[in-house]
Amino acid sequence: MEVTITRHGTDQAGEYHAHIAGSEHLGRLTWVLRDGARVAEHTLVPPAIGGRGVAARLVEALVADAHAKGFKVVPECSYVAAAFKRHPEWGGVKQG
């Protein structure tokens, strides 16, 4: 399955979008800037594309950007929080 992640937003808030080849459905991870960190608020994947690792790819993109750009992530979304628990190696970008 081919998944393309795109980034949308401003310096204050944004979204990561997961585009699945051959599907009009879109997975999303939303964030807002709070106290200098990106607060991951929601991860949304429609049932039509669920169960394929789309949410994981969205979180991986956020974490990769945090490493590359030097920002911290607050895993407010329950899915993002669970992903951080599964990946202790991401602890360097976690705030809170």
C-alpha positions in Angstrom: 0.0 0.0 0.0 1.4 3.4 -1.0 0.9 6.1 1.6 2.0 9.7 1.0 2.2 12.1 3.9 1.7 15.8 3.4 2.0 18.7 5.8 -0.5 21.6 6.1 -0.8 24.6 8.4 1.0 27.5 9.9 3.6 27.9 12.6 0.7 27.9 15.2 -1.4 24.9 14.1 -1.4 22.2 11.4 -2.2 18.8 10.1 -0.4 15.8 8.7 -2.5 14.1 5.9 -2.1 10.5 4.8 -3.1 10.0 1.2 -3.6 6.4 0.2 -3.1 5.4 -3.5 -6.4 4.7 -5.1 -8.6 6.0 -2.3 -10.4 9.3 -1.7 -10.2 8.8 2.0 -7.7 10.8 4.1 -6.0 10.1 7.4 -5.2 13.2 9.6 -3.1 14.1 12.6 -3.9 17.5 14.0 -1.6 19.6 16.2 -1.4 23.1 17.8 1.6 25.0 19.1 1.5 25.4 22.9 4.4 26.6 25.1 6.8 26.0 22.2 5.8 22.4 21.6 3.5 20.8 19.0 0.6 19.3 20.9 -0.8 16.3 19.0 -4.5 16.7 19.5 -6.2 14.1 17.3 -5.4 11.3 15.0 -8.3 10.5 12.6 -8.4 7.6 10.2 -11.7 6.7 8.4 -12.8 3.1 8.7 -12.4 2.6 4.9 -8.6 2.9 5.3 -8.2 1.8 8.9 -6.2 -1.2 10.0 -3.4 -0.6 7.5 -1.0 1.4 9.7 -2.1 4.8 8.5 -2.2 6.3 11.9 1.2 4.9 12.7 2.6 6.5 9.6 1.2 9.9 10.6 2.8 9.7 14.0 6.1 8.6 12.5 6.0 11.7 10.2 5.4 14.0 13.2 8.3 12.4 15.2 10.7 12.6 12.1 9.9 16.3 11.8 10.5 16.8 15.5 13.9 15.2 15.1 14.7 17.2 12.0 13.4 20.5 13.1 14.2 20.4 16.8 10.7 20.8 18.3 9.1 18.8 21.1 5.8 16.8 20.9 3.1 16.7 23.6 1.2 13.4 23.0 -2.3 14.6 24.0 -4.1 12.3 21.6 -4.5 8.8 23.1 -3.2 7.2 19.9 -0.1 9.3 19.8 0.5 8.7 23.6 0.2 4.9 23.0 2.7 5.2 20.1 5.2 6.9 22.3 4.9 4.1 24.9 5.5 1.6 22.1 8.6 3.5 21.0 10.7 4.6 24.0 13.4 5.6 21.5 11.2 8.6 20.7 11.5 9.9 24.2 14.0 12.7 23.1 11.2 14.6 21.3 8.5 14.0 23.9 7.5 16.8 26.2 5.3 16.2 29.2 
